[in-house]
Amino acid sequence: MRVMQTTSHQGLDHSLLPMRLYHKAKKLGTWNPRDIDLTQDKKDWDSFDEVEKEMSLRLNSVFLAGEEAVTKDLLPLIQVIANEGRLEEEMFLTTFLWEEAKHVEIFRRFVDDLGLSGDLSVYHSDNYKKIFYEYLPEAMDRLTRDPSPEAQAEASVTYNMIVEGMLAETGYHATFTAYKRLGVMPGTVQAFEYLKRDESRHICYGVYLLSRLIAEHDHIWDVVNKRMELLMEPAIGVVHDLIGQVEELPFNLDKNELVQTAIKQFGSRMDVLERARNQSVENIRQAREEEMGEVL
Amino acid sequence: MAFEPFTAEWAREYKEKLNQNEQYRQAAQTWEGPIVFMVEKDPSVGLEEDRWIFLDLWHGECRDARASSEEDLESAPTVISGDTQTWKQLFDGQLEPISTLMRGRLRLVKGNMAELSGYVLAAQQLMKTAMEVDTELPEGL
């Protein structure tokens, strides 16, 4: 017979990192994509030259499809965590999925409100397809048959470390910084502020999950490393496909800075994960958000 | 036969293996220019000076590989350096090459990471081939 956690003396552990992220999400993740005012953005868009429009469209296409992919693919992980009886983590993951859905909504709104049309998937390069059409859905779907720590680690590396931690975070940061610096697309800038904050919590959970798995089973560190090594080529390839289209990037974007940002994020998260090898599971469960890389 | 790493004999063996690596040849089709791999001195294992090899790489081919001179070090546009422990862990398969480079355990002391990152697959094969050379690590490591 099942045992109810919340009616037992166990209750809910509010000190757990995922539970603290859940409380944060209730305050910070409740923004409404429909409330974002895109009136000025439409005017700014109309004043963009062809190169600026092309780059903005390309970015929006990869962001939009990326958000759709992570919304579609998260459920098996939630099911695995629920089956393991980790109620607090499951509670956070409910906010996680809801937020991903809102991210899909806002990126589609940009397309609809700016009056754009056509098949935006033409902007998905082979590297992009390798990650978002193959590696990500395969790793997440595997969890429906195989909930092992190894499968969880491969799924989380793909989802949280590469897709969110390297690609989305780098792309969002670059777009946000570029528009904000130039004082254009204010609605988009506001949305990116929210998006970055949401993603920061998601990535924090991913670092937590991987740290917990590594602390529980030391060999998971090797699984993480091998998966990273496999995904690094197409992941860096996605960045190069985006920035390699033109000699000079529009919006004063710096190619070198973009690549460096992606690499820096990868490096700092790997350092956190490696530290987990020498930590107890209890320490990981109580870790501060900053220790897991959440800064927003 | 095993060779001490980063020596002339080791470099010759490395060149031979690299030129047999079809994956490297494909991935490095547009790679132009030499690269230096360096191991930093470590007197505790008898390595009194930095040691490095110079690889002349051109469109998927290794045209030359040699235990290197000061001139080579200065002329090479890309220099990657690491301490003895890091190289040992790489040779033992305990570290993954690209992650090690991106995390700064292997340091890019000269060159452009953004440019190099455009050749991840080639760099991966370059490093993997080095790990395939029959290598005899100094005692004490």
HADDOCK unambig.tbl for C-alpha pairs under 7 A between the chains (distance, minus, plus):
assign (segid A and resid 225 and name CA) (segid B and resid 96 and name CA) 6.74 0.50 0.50
assign (segid A and resid 229 and name CA) (segid B and resid 96 and name CA) 6.65 0.50 0.50
assign (segid A and resid 229 and name CA) (segid B and resid 98 and name CA) 6.55 0.50 0.50
assign (segid A and resid 229 and name CA) (segid B and resid 99 and name CA) 6.37 0.50 0.50
assign (segid A and resid 233 and name CA) (segid B and resid 120 and name CA) 5.40 0.50 0.50
assign (segid A and resid 233 and name CA) (segid B and resid 121 and name CA) 6.09 0.50 0.50
assign (segid A and resid 236 and name CA) (segid B and resid 117 and name CA) 6.78 0.50 0.50
assign (segid A and resid 237 and name CA) (segid B and resid 118 and name CA) 6.99 0.50 0.50
assign (segid A and resid 240 and name CA) (segid B and resid 118 and name CA) 6.69 0.50 0.50
assign (segid A and resid 256 and name CA) (segid B and resid 114 and name CA) 5.34 0.50 0.50
assign (segid A and resid 259 and name CA) (segid B and resid 114 and name CA) 5.61 0.50 0.50
assign (segid A and resid 260 and name CA) (segid B and resid 114 and name CA) 6.85 0.50 0.50
assign (segid A and resid 263 and name CA) (segid B and resid 102 and name CA) 6.13 0.50 0.50
assign (segid A and resid 267 and name CA) (segid B and resid 102 and name CA) 6.35 0.50 0.50
assign (segid A and resid 267 and name CA) (segid B and resid 103 and name CA) 4.49 0.50 0.50
